[in-house]
Amino acid sequence: MTKFDVQLGERSYPIYIGKNIREEPTHLSRHVHGGTVFIISNDKVAPLYLDAILNNCRKYICHHLILPDGEIYKSLDTMNLIYSALLKNHCDRDTTLIALGGGVIGDITGFAAATYQRGVNFIQIPTTLLAQVDSSVGGKTGVNHVLGKNMIGAFYQPQCVIADLSTLNTLEDRELSAGIAEIIKYGLIGDAEFFVWLEHNINQLLARDSNALAYAVQVSCKNKAQIVAEDELEQTGKRALLNYGHTFGHAIETSAGYGNWIHGEAVACGMLMAASLSMKLGWATEQDYRRIAKLLEIAKLPTEPPEDMQATEFKNLMAIDKKTRSGTLHLVLLKGIGKAVLTSEFPAPLLEDVLREFCKL
C-alpha cells in the first residue's frame, strides 16, 4: 500500500492506494468522526463491495442508501433523496458519509456532506479508475443542471481517499478507457516524462497489468494533489489546468445527454480539440498533435464529437462554461506536451475553425 497526503493545512488528508485495502477496517476507523456512518452507493457497485464496508463499520450505527447508476442521476432530485434519507434516519452533524462508487457517487456524496447541516465529514472510496485518479481527489463536489455540467456544487474536502486497485478488476473496458483519458491528461498538462511512459505502457494499462495501473494511479494522484495544494479553490489559475479538454468535453456531455458519453470519453475528444487549437496558434507542433491523437486512439477513446453535434451548438454550450469570465471564454491549451496554460488569448475565428473541422454539421 502507498500513502501520501494532500497538503491543505488543517484540511490535509491522506490518499491510500493499494489492493484489497477496502477490507482493512483501520483505514476507515481512523477517519470516521462520531458514532454514525451513512454509506451512499449505487445498484452496480453495492452488490460487489457494500458488504465489506458494512463489515468494517460494525462498531458504528450504520445506514446506507443505494441509488440508480448513471450520470443522469447526478442531479438536485437525487440530492433531495439523500437529504430525506439522512433526516429519516436522524443523522446529525457527527455522521460521516462514505461515498462508495465512481465519480457520480463521489460528487453527490461530497456535495451532500458539504451542505447537510452546513457540513459533515465524508470519506471517498472510489471504485472506478476515473474516480481514483481524478474526481475523488481535491474536494470538487456537485451536481449537473440540464443546461450545464457541474454548474451547482461546492469545494469540500474528504477526510481521506481509499483507492482500492482491486475494484478495477470488475470495471468494464469502456470505463477503464475513460479513466485512462484522465491519466493521459496529467502527462499533457505538466508531466511530459509521464506522457512518454504512457506511450510505452498504454497496452499494459489496457490489459490491467497491476504494476502499470498502480504506477499510473500513484503518479496521477500525486500530480493532482500537488496542484490542489497550490490552488485549492481555483483562485490563481493553477488548478484550472486540470480542466484541460473539459470545456469541450462538458459541451459534448451536455449535448449528448448525461450518461450517453462517459465523462472520460468526452474529455478525450476535448483534449484533442484543445490540442488542435494549440497547434493552430503555433503553440504545439503537428507532431505533438499526432502523438496525442495516436495515444487516445490506442486507448480506445473517441477523437470526434457526436455526429449530430453542430458547431454552433458547441460554441453556445462552451459559452456557459465555468471558466467564462465577464463574457470571455478561457481555455486550457498546450504550449507543447507537458506544458499547459489557461488563456483567453486565441482568435475567435481559430476556435470556430476547430469546431467546424471536428463537427460534421
C-alpha positions as CSV (number, residue, x, y, z in Angstrom):
1,M,0.0,0.0,0.0
2,T,1.1,3.6,-0.8
3,K,0.0,6.5,1.4
4,F,0.6,10.2,0.9
5,D,-1.2,13.4,1.9
6,V,-2.9,16.2,0.1
7,Q,-1.3,19.1,1.9
8,L,-4.0,21.7,2.8
9,G,-3.1,22.7,6.3
10,E,-5.9,21.9,8.7
11,R,-7.8,20.2,5.8
12,S,-5.0,17.9,4.8
13,Y,-5.9,14.3,4.3
14,P,-4.3,11.0,3.2
15,I,-4.8,9.1,-0.1
16,Y,-4.4,5.3,0.4
17,I,-3.6,3.3,-2.8
18,G,-3.3,-0.5,-2.8
19,K,-5.1,-3.8,-3.4
20,N,-7.9,-5.0,-1.2
21,I,-7.4,-2.2,1.2
22,R,-11.2,-1.6,1.4
23,E,-11.2,-4.7,3.6
24,E,-8.9,-3.1,6.2
25,P,-11.1,-1.5,8.9
26,T,-8.4,0.7,10.4
27,H,-8.3,2.9,7.3
28,L,-11.9,3.7,7.9
29,S,-12.0,3.9,11.6
30,R,-9.2,6.4,11.9
31,H,-11.2,8.8,9.7
32,V,-14.8,8.3,11.0
33,H,-15.7,11.0,13.4
34,G,-18.7,10.3,15.6
35,G,-20.7,7.2,16.0
36,T,-22.8,7.1,12.8
37,V,-21.8,6.3,9.2
38,F,-24.0,6.7,6.2
39,I,-22.9,4.8,3.1
40,I,-24.0,6.1,-0.4
41,S,-23.5,3.7,-3.3
42,N,-25.3,2.6,-6.5
43,D,-27.0,-0.5,-7.7
44,K,-24.0,-1.5,-9.8
45,V,-21.3,-1.2,-7.1
46,A,-23.2,-2.1,-3.9
47,P,-23.7,-5.8,-4.8
48,L,-19.9,-6.1,-5.2
49,Y,-18.5,-4.1,-2.3
50,L,-21.1,-2.8,0.2
51,D,-20.9,-5.9,2.5
52,A,-17.2,-5.4,3.0
53,I,-17.7,-1.8,4.0
54,L,-20.6,-2.6,6.3
55,N,-18.5,-5.3,7.9
56,N,-15.8,-2.7,8.6
57,C,-18.3,-0.4,10.2
58,R,-19.9,-2.8,12.7
59,K,-18.9,-0.7,15.7
60,Y,-20.9,2.3,14.3
61,I,-24.6,2.9,13.8
62,C,-24.7,2.3,10.1
63,H,-27.1,3.3,7.4
64,H,-26.9,3.0,3.6
65,L,-28.6,4.3,0.5
66,I,-28.4,2.6,-2.9
67,L,-29.0,4.9,-5.8
68,P,-29.5,4.0,-9.5
69,D,-26.3,4.0,-11.5
70,G,-25.7,6.7,-14.1
71,E,-24.7,10.3,-14.8
72,I,-28.4,11.2,-15.3
73,Y,-28.8,10.8,-11.5
74,K,-26.2,13.4,-10.7
75,S,-29.0,15.9,-10.1
76,L,-30.8,18.0,-7.5
77,D,-33.6,15.4,-7.4
78,T,-31.1,12.8,-6.2
79,M,-29.7,15.3,-3.7
80,N,-33.2,15.5,-2.2
81,L,-33.4,11.7,-1.9
82,I,-30.1,11.8,0.1
83,Y,-31.2,14.6,2.4
84,S,-34.5,12.8,3.0
85,A,-32.7,9.6,3.9
86,L,-30.4,11.4,6.2
87,L,-33.2,13.1,8.0
88,K,-35.4,10.0,8.3
89,N,-32.5,8.2,9.9
90,H,-31.9,11.0,12.4
91,C,-28.4,11.6,11.1
92,D,-26.8,14.5,13.0
93,R,-23.6,16.5,12.5
94,D,-21.5,13.7,13.9
95,T,-22.4,11.5,11.0
96,T,-19.7,10.5,8.5
97,L,-20.8,9.9,4.9
98,I,-19.0,7.3,2.8
99,A,-19.0,7.5,-1.0
100,L,-18.7,4.0,-2.4
101,G,-18.7,4.2,-6.2
102,G,-17.4,6.1,-9.2
103,G,-17.3,9.8,-9.9
104,V,-21.1,10.4,-9.8
105,I,-21.4,8.9,-6.3
106,G,-18.3,10.7,-5.1
107,D,-19.5,14.1,-6.4
108,I,-23.1,13.9,-5.0
109,T,-22.0,12.4,-1.7
110,G,-19.4,15.1,-1.3
111,F,-22.0,17.8,-2.1
112,A,-24.4,16.2,0.4
113,A,-21.7,16.3,3.0
114,A,-20.9,19.9,2.3
115,T,-24.5,21.0,2.6
116,Y,-26.2,18.7,5.1
117,Q,-26.5,20.6,8.4
118,R,-23.9,23.0,6.9
119,G,-21.2,20.4,6.7
120,V,-20.5,16.8,7.9
121,N,-17.4,14.6,7.4
122,F,-17.1,12.3,4.4
123,I,-14.8,9.6,3.1
124,Q,-14.1,8.7,-0.6
125,I,-13.9,5.1,-1.6
126,P,-13.7,5.4,-5.4
127,T,-14.3,2.2,-7.4
128,T,-13.6,3.4,-11.0
129,L,-10.2,4.4,-12.5
130,L,-11.5,7.8,-13.4
131,A,-12.7,8.4,-9.8
132,Q,-9.4,7.1,-8.3
133,V,-7.2,9.4,-10.4
134,D,-9.3,12.5,-10.6
135,S,-12.8,13.1,-9.1
136,S,-12.2,11.7,-5.6
137,V,-9.1,13.9,-5.0
138,G,-9.3,17.7,-4.5
139,G,-12.7,18.4,-3.0
140,K,-14.8,19.4,-6.0
141,T,-18.3,18.2,-5.4
142,G,-21.6,18.9,-7.1
143,V,-24.4,18.0,-9.5
144,N,-25.4,18.7,-13.1
145,H,-28.0,21.1,-14.4
146,V,-29.9,20.4,-17.7
147,L,-28.1,23.5,-19.1
148,G,-24.6,22.6,-18.0
149,K,-22.4,20.1,-16.3
150,N,-21.2,20.6,-12.7
151,M,-22.7,24.0,-12.5
152,I,-24.0,23.5,-8.9
153,G,-21.6,22.5,-6.2
154,A,-19.0,23.3,-3.6
155,F,-15.4,22.9,-2.7
156,Y,-15.4,20.4,0.2
157,Q,-12.5,18.1,1.1
158,P,-12.9,14.5,2.3
159,Q,-11.3,13.0,5.4
160,C,-9.4,10.5,3.3
161,V,-9.5,8.7,-0.1
162,I,-9.2,4.9,-0.2
163,A,-8.3,3.9,-3.7
164,D,-8.6,0.1,-3.9
165,L,-7.0,-1.1,-7.1
166,S,-8.7,-4.5,-6.9
167,T,-12.0,-2.8,-7.7
168,L,-10.7,-2.2,-11.2
169,N,-10.9,-5.9,-11.9
170,T,-14.7,-5.6,-12.2
171,L,-14.6,-2.4,-14.3
172,E,-16.0,-2.5,-17.8
173,D,-13.5,-1.9,-20.6
174,R,-15.2,1.3,-21.6
175,E,-14.9,2.6,-18.1
176,L,-11.3,1.7,-17.9
177,S,-10.5,3.6,-21.1
178,A,-12.4,6.6,-19.7
179,G,-10.2,6.6,-16.6
180,I,-7.1,6.4,-18.8
181,A,-8.2,9.6,-20.5
182,E,-7.8,11.5,-17.2
183,I,-4.4,9.8,-16.7
184,I,-3.3,11.0,-20.1
185,K,-4.3,14.5,-19.1
186,Y,-1.8,14.6,-16.3
187,G,1.0,13.9,-18.8
188,L,-0.2,16.6,-21.1
189,I,-0.7,19.4,-18.6
190,G,2.6,19.2,-16.7
191,D,4.4,15.9,-16.8
192,A,6.0,15.2,-20.2
193,E,8.1,12.3,-18.8
194,F,4.9,10.6,-17.6
195,F,3.3,11.1,-21.1
196,V,6.3,9.3,-22.6
197,W,5.8,6.5,-20.0
198,L,2.2,6.2,-21.1
199,E,3.1,5.9,-24.8
200,H,5.3,2.9,-23.9
201,N,2.9,1.4,-21.4
202,I,-0.6,2.1,-22.7
203,N,-1.2,-1.6,-23.7
204,Q,-0.2,-2.7,-20.2
205,L,-2.8,-0.4,-18.7
206,L,-5.5,-1.7,-21.1
207,A,-4.5,-5.2,-20.1
208,R,-5.0,-4.2,-16.5
209,D,-1.4,-5.0,-15.5
210,S,-1.4,-4.5,-11.8
211,N,2.1,-2.8,-11.6
212,A,1.3,-0.4,-14.5
213,L,-2.1,0.5,-13.0
214,A,-0.6,1.1,-9.6
215,Y,2.1,3.4,-11.0
216,A,-0.3,5.3,-13.2
217,V,-2.7,5.9,-10.3
218,Q,0.0,7.0,-7.9
219,V,1.6,9.4,-10.4
220,S,-1.8,10.8,-11.3
221,C,-2.9,11.3,-7.7
222,K,0.4,12.9,-6.7
223,N,0.2,15.3,-9.7
224,K,-3.3,16.3,-8.8
225,A,-2.5,16.6,-5.0
226,Q,0.3,19.0,-5.7
227,I,-1.8,21.2,-7.9
228,V,-4.7,21.2,-5.4
229,A,-2.3,22.1,-2.6
230,E,-1.1,25.1,-4.6
231,D,-4.5,26.3,-5.6
232,E,-7.3,24.6,-3.7
233,L,-10.1,27.0,-4.7
234,E,-9.0,27.7,-8.3
235,Q,-8.0,31.3,-7.5
236,T,-4.6,31.5,-9.2
237,G,-5.4,29.6,-12.4
238,K,-3.1,26.7,-11.5
239,R,-5.9,24.3,-10.6
240,A,-7.8,25.3,-13.7
241,L,-5.1,23.4,-15.7
242,L,-6.8,20.2,-14.5
243,N,-9.7,21.2,-16.8
244,Y,-7.7,20.6,-19.9
245,G,-10.1,19.3,-22.5
246,H,-13.1,19.7,-20.2
247,T,-14.6,22.8,-21.7
248,F,-15.0,21.0,-25.0
249,G,-15.9,17.7,-23.2
250,H,-18.6,19.2,-21.0
251,A,-20.2,20.6,-24.1
252,I,-20.3,17.1,-25.6
253,E,-21.8,15.6,-22.4
254,T,-24.5,18.2,-22.2
255,S,-25.4,18.0,-25.9
256,A,-25.4,14.2,-26.0
257,G,-27.4,13.8,-22.8
258,Y,-25.7,13.0,-19.5
259,G,-24.6,9.4,-19.4
260,N,-24.6,8.7,-23.2
261,W,-20.9,9.7,-23.3
262,I,-18.8,8.8,-20.3
263,H,-17.0,11.8,-18.8
264,G,-13.6,10.5,-19.7
265,E,-14.7,9.8,-23.3
266,A,-15.9,13.4,-23.7
267,V,-12.7,14.7,-22.1
268,A,-10.6,12.6,-24.5
269,C,-12.2,14.2,-27.5
270,G,-12.0,17.6,-25.9
271,M,-8.3,17.2,-25.3
272,L,-7.6,16.5,-28.9
273,M,-9.8,19.6,-29.9
274,A,-7.8,21.7,-27.5
275,A,-4.6,20.3,-29.0
276,S,-5.8,21.2,-32.4
277,L,-6.4,24.8,-31.4
278,S,-3.0,24.9,-29.7
279,M,-1.4,23.7,-33.0
280,K,-3.3,26.4,-35.0
281,L,-1.9,29.0,-32.6
282,G,1.6,27.7,-33.2
283,W,2.0,26.8,-29.6
284,A,2.1,23.0,-30.1
285,T,3.6,21.2,-33.1
286,E,1.9,18.9,-35.5
287,Q,4.0,16.1,-34.1
288,D,2.6,16.9,-30.6
289,Y,-0.9,16.6,-32.1
290,R,-0.2,13.3,-33.8
291,R,1.3,11.8,-30.6
292,I,-1.8,12.8,-28.6
293,A,-4.2,11.5,-31.2
294,K,-2.3,8.2,-31.5
295,L,-2.3,7.6,-27.7
296,L,-6.0,8.4,-27.4
297,E,-6.8,6.0,-30.3
298,I,-4.8,3.2,-28.8
299,A,-6.6,3.8,-25.5
300,K,-9.8,3.1,-27.4
301,L,-11.1,6.7,-26.8
302,P,-13.2,8.8,-29.1
303,T,-11.5,11.5,-31.0
304,E,-14.6,13.0,-32.7
305,P,-17.7,14.5,-31.1
306,P,-21.2,13.1,-31.7
307,E,-22.1,13.1,-35.4
308,D,-25.2,15.2,-34.8
309,M,-23.5,17.9,-32.8
310,Q,-23.4,21.2,-34.6
311,A,-20.6,23.7,-34.4
312,T,-22.9,26.5,-33.3
313,E,-24.3,24.3,-30.5
314,F,-20.8,23.5,-29.4
315,K,-20.0,27.2,-29.2
316,N,-23.1,28.1,-27.3
317,L,-22.6,25.4,-24.7
318,M,-18.9,26.4,-24.2
319,A,-20.1,30.0,-23.6
320,I,-21.7,28.9,-20.3
321,D,-18.6,27.0,-19.1
322,K,-17.4,27.9,-15.5
323,K,-14.2,29.3,-17.0
324,T,-16.1,32.0,-18.8
325,R,-15.4,35.3,-17.0
326,S,-17.2,38.6,-17.8
327,G,-18.4,37.0,-21.1
328,T,-14.9,35.9,-22.1
329,L,-14.1,32.3,-22.6
330,H,-10.9,31.0,-21.1
331,L,-9.5,27.7,-22.3
332,V,-6.7,25.4,-21.1
333,L,-4.3,25.0,-24.1
334,L,-0.9,23.5,-24.7
335,K,2.4,25.0,-25.3
336,G,3.8,21.6,-26.1
337,I,3.3,18.3,-24.4
338,G,3.7,18.7,-20.6
339,K,3.1,22.5,-20.5
340,A,-0.5,23.8,-20.2
341,V,-1.7,27.4,-19.9
342,L,-5.1,29.0,-19.1
343,T,-5.7,31.7,-21.6
344,S,-8.3,33.8,-23.4
345,E,-5.7,34.9,-26.0
346,F,-6.9,33.0,-29.0
347,P,-8.7,34.5,-32.0
348,A,-12.4,33.5,-32.2
349,P,-12.1,32.5,-35.8
350,L,-9.5,29.9,-35.0
351,L,-11.8,28.3,-32.4
352,E,-14.6,28.3,-34.9
353,D,-12.2,26.6,-37.4
354,V,-11.6,23.8,-34.9
355,L,-15.3,23.4,-34.2
356,R,-16.1,23.2,-37.9
357,E,-13.3,20.7,-38.5
358,F,-14.4,18.4,-35.8
359,C,-18.2,18.7,-36.2
360,K,-19.8,17.2,-39.2
361,L,-22.7,19.7,-39.2
